[in-house]
Amino acid sequence: MSLSSVFDVAGLGMSAQTVRLNTVASNLANADAVAPSEAEVYRARHPVFRATQVGASGRIGEGQEAFGVMVDRIIESEAPANRRYQPDHTLADEQGYVFYSNVNSVEEMADMISASRAFQMNVEMMNTSKSMMQRLLTLGQ
């Protein structure tokens, strides 16, 4: 793996963590969403990552220079929606129940911290590589 491919790997990681942070933000924004049925309620979304090859040219899938990570797809949580008895609510069904999203705010906050730290680590890796390349250039002087 060449030193320049480190930037490609870190860039892919930063891009994937940005998607992860955006899904967490979307989940937290919809944590208190209400619907009249379980089928209509907002469900938490989570990105699924996959390893990908980054070639010497910096293009994905070319060569076997290095591996990075990218978002393969975003899936919805299969956890059941929270059902609450609120007969006075405008969205209550015939039995008086409303459905709240299945977003767990505590888990989402932990996921946000993890994604933020992973993003920061990729930035640090890029800064360290940049510093190493600069020092390498000064050796020739």
C-alpha positions as CSV (number, residue, x, y, z in Angstrom):
1,M,0.0,0.0,0.0
2,S,1.5,3.3,-1.0
3,L,1.4,6.3,1.2
4,S,-0.9,8.2,-1.2
5,S,-3.6,5.5,-1.0
6,V,-4.0,6.3,2.7
7,F,-5.8,9.4,1.6
8,D,-8.2,7.3,-0.5
9,V,-8.9,4.9,2.4
10,A,-9.4,7.8,4.9
11,G,-11.6,9.6,2.5
12,L,-13.9,6.6,2.0
13,G,-14.0,6.2,5.8
14,M,-14.9,9.8,6.3
15,S,-17.6,9.6,3.7
16,A,-19.1,6.4,5.3
17,Q,-19.1,8.0,8.8
18,T,-20.8,11.1,7.4
19,V,-23.7,8.9,6.1
20,R,-23.7,7.2,9.5
21,L,-23.9,10.6,11.3
22,N,-26.7,11.8,8.9
23,T,-28.8,8.7,9.7
24,V,-28.3,9.2,13.4
25,A,-29.4,12.8,13.0
26,S,-32.5,11.7,11.1
27,N,-33.3,9.0,13.7
28,L,-33.0,11.5,16.5
29,A,-35.1,14.1,14.7
30,N,-37.9,11.5,14.3
31,A,-37.6,9.9,17.7
32,D,-41.0,11.3,18.8
33,A,-42.8,10.7,15.5
34,V,-46.4,9.5,15.9
35,A,-48.6,7.5,13.5
36,P,-52.0,6.0,13.6
37,S,-50.7,2.5,12.7
38,E,-47.5,0.5,13.1
39,A,-47.1,0.3,9.3
40,E,-47.0,4.1,9.0
41,V,-44.7,4.9,11.9
42,Y,-41.1,6.1,11.4
43,R,-38.5,3.3,11.9
44,A,-34.9,3.8,12.8
45,R,-32.5,3.5,9.9
46,H,-28.9,2.2,10.0
47,P,-26.2,2.1,7.4
48,V,-24.6,-1.2,6.4
49,F,-20.9,-0.9,5.5
50,R,-18.9,-3.1,3.2
51,A,-15.2,-3.3,2.5
52,T,-14.1,-2.2,-0.9
53,Q,-10.8,-2.1,-2.8
54,V,-9.1,1.1,-3.7
55,G,-6.7,0.8,-6.5
56,A,-3.4,2.5,-7.1
57,S,-5.2,5.0,-9.4
58,G,-7.5,5.9,-6.5
59,R,-10.6,4.4,-8.2
60,I,-12.8,2.0,-6.4
61,G,-12.5,-1.6,-7.5
62,E,-9.3,-1.2,-9.5
63,G,-6.3,-3.2,-8.4
64,Q,-5.7,-4.5,-5.0
65,E,-3.8,-1.6,-3.5
66,A,-5.8,-1.1,-0.3
67,F,-9.2,-1.6,1.3
68,G,-11.6,1.0,2.4
69,V,-15.2,1.1,3.6
70,M,-18.3,2.4,2.0
71,V,-22.0,2.3,2.6
72,D,-23.7,-0.6,0.9
73,R,-27.3,0.2,1.9
74,I,-29.4,1.7,4.6
75,I,-31.8,-0.6,6.4
76,E,-34.8,0.0,8.6
77,S,-34.9,-1.5,12.1
78,E,-37.1,-4.5,12.6
79,A,-37.8,-3.6,16.3
80,P,-41.5,-3.1,17.0
81,A,-42.9,0.4,17.3
82,N,-43.8,1.7,20.7
83,R,-47.6,1.5,21.2
84,R,-49.1,3.8,23.8
85,Y,-52.7,4.2,25.0
86,Q,-53.7,7.8,24.3
87,P,-57.4,7.8,23.4
88,D,-57.5,11.7,23.3
89,H,-54.7,11.9,20.7
90,T,-55.8,13.0,17.2
91,L,-54.0,10.0,15.6
92,A,-55.3,7.4,18.0
93,D,-56.8,4.2,16.3
94,E,-60.2,2.7,17.2
95,Q,-58.8,1.1,20.4
96,G,-57.2,4.5,21.5
97,Y,-53.6,3.5,20.7
98,V,-51.0,5.6,18.9
99,F,-47.7,4.3,17.6
100,Y,-44.4,6.0,18.3
101,S,-41.2,5.3,16.4
102,N,-38.8,2.6,17.5
103,V,-35.8,5.0,17.8
104,N,-33.8,4.4,21.0
105,S,-32.3,7.8,21.8
106,V,-29.6,6.4,24.1
107,E,-28.4,4.0,21.4
108,E,-28.5,6.7,18.8
109,M,-26.4,9.0,21.0
110,A,-23.8,6.3,21.5
111,D,-23.8,5.6,17.8
112,M,-23.3,9.3,17.1
113,I,-20.3,9.5,19.5
114,S,-18.8,6.4,17.8
115,A,-19.2,7.8,14.3
116,S,-17.8,11.1,15.3
117,R,-14.7,9.5,16.8
118,A,-14.2,7.3,13.7
119,F,-14.4,10.4,11.5
120,Q,-11.9,12.1,13.7
121,M,-9.5,9.1,13.5
122,N,-9.7,9.2,9.7
123,V,-8.8,12.9,9.8
124,E,-5.9,12.2,12.2
125,M,-4.7,9.4,9.8
126,M,-4.7,11.9,6.9
127,N,-2.9,14.5,8.9
128,T,-0.2,12.1,10.0
129,S,0.3,10.8,6.5
130,K,0.5,14.4,5.2
131,S,3.1,15.1,7.9
132,M,5.1,12.0,6.9
133,M,5.1,13.0,3.3
134,Q,6.3,16.5,4.1
135,R,9.1,15.1,6.2
136,L,10.0,12.7,3.4
137,L,10.3,15.6,1.0
138,T,12.6,17.5,3.4
139,L,15.0,14.6,3.5
140,G,16.0,15.2,-0.1
141,Q,17.2,18.8,0.6
